Amino acid sequence: MYAKETETDVQKWFLACSAGDIPQDGGACVKYNDKQIAVFNFSRRNEWFATDNLCPHRQQMVLSRGMIGTQGDEPKVACPFHKKTFSLKTGECLSGDDCTITTYPVKVEDGFVYINVASL
């Protein structure tokens, strides 16, 4: 999927995809310029998240295919290859390793998913 860029206020949002493109309780990858971003529809929590798609453990573009769940009340994604887990809110590694992923604000309006890329 490829994104279309828009700007609102002082934040920079881009139209990532239709909400229907992301499976319930799953994820998919979108591309913004040369950046791969994993988008997650955590429908059991009624929340949306976006992170880097790159797992820092082995430098693989796979997080969008990872399993999502919770650790306590913390939403997380597990790398599908090595099971390293990351907070979907903060990007902190919950497996005890000293690595993180970038997280991005997400909003859903009129059936479309927007990601704030002001930090890119």
VENPE-V213811 format. One record per pair of residues at least 24 apart in sequence whose C-alpha atoms are under 8 Angstrom apart, sorted by the first residue. I is the first residue (numbers start at 1). J is the second residue. Records with the same first field share a line. If there is no record, write none. Layout:
BEGIN
I = J / J
END
This chain:
BEGIN
1 = 29 / 30 / 31
2 = 30 / 31 / 32
3 = 30 / 31 / 32
11 = 116 / 117 / 118
12 = 116 / 117 / 118
13 = 114 / 115 / 116 / 117 / 118
14 = 114 / 115 / 116 / 117
15 = 112 / 113 / 114 / 115
16 = 112 / 113 / 114 / 115
17 = 112 / 113 / 114
18 = 111 / 112 / 113
19 = 108 / 111 / 112 / 113
20 = 111
25 = 68
26 = 64 / 65 / 66 / 67 / 68
27 = 64 / 65 / 66
28 = 64 / 65
29 = 53 / 64
36 = 61
37 = 64
38 = 63 / 64
39 = 64
40 = 64
42 = 68
48 = 106 / 107
49 = 88 / 89 / 103 / 104 / 105 / 106
50 = 88 / 103 / 104 / 105 / 106 / 115
51 = 88 / 91 / 101 / 102 / 103 / 104
52 = 101 / 102 / 103
54 = 101
55 = 79 / 101
56 = 99 / 100 / 101
57 = 84 / 99
END
